[in-house]
Amino acid sequence: MSSQVLSVEDDAVPSGSAVLRAFKIIEAIASSATPPQLAELCKQVDLPKPTVFRILSTLEFAGLVGREPGSKRYQGGERLNRLAGQVLLSSPARAARHAILEELVETVGETCNLTIPNGNAVMYLDRIETAWPLRLALGPGSIEPLHASASGKLFLGYMNRRARDRFIRQSPLVRHTQRTLIDPARLSEELDRVRQQGFATDNEEYLAGVTCVAVPVLDVDGRVVAALALHTPSSRMSLSDALEFLPAMKASAEEMAQTVDW
């Protein structure tokens, strides 16, 4: 007997369900290019303002949504981000993604990983370590800062300009090494270059002695949903040498896009 997945709009689903109304609001927040305000959400979900506000208050209390500091715009909360990450970590497509990473590591001879944006950080979905004795151990679920990692700068570079400027203005740009970009103007210039060139680098900006190159994984609509990255000790491979693997990385990213189920 075949099974059928019911959508929020399906006639068989009770339209007045509080759970489905809450889920519809979460979907609207997650799909918005910039964090929406209450009035924008009401229009998107076609529900009265008091109803949407009441549901948002409950979701905010539960940590599933939150408001941007100093604004009335809503975004996914830390609890929702963790949940989304855990769902992807256990995704049925993980085996296919893992195989693509294994092939890439065999080609470049260095550690490679797949990451996604997770709130104000980057989260590892998968990682294949090189066989070299000198390596960096970061497993699935590990996080890195957006502004100081290649994957993070890639996500910021492709982010809506208004949202990106808001992130730079409101987030603490913590210095992790002497090369970390903590000046807002310099970071913004770097992110413009990332968008223009189609890849991002980390030249010992997060961890001293470690360089990284990241390329985007795109969904069918051309949105950056993940990043494929190469990590290597600077003593073993210079950044310029790592950039020579960009064609192989981009080819793997295209393969990875075929496994996208988020």
Summary of the structure (lengths in Angstrom):
residues: 262
radius of gyration: 19.8
end to end distance: 26.3
largest distance: 61.2
contacts: 797
relative contact order: 0.11
helix: 44%
strand: 18%
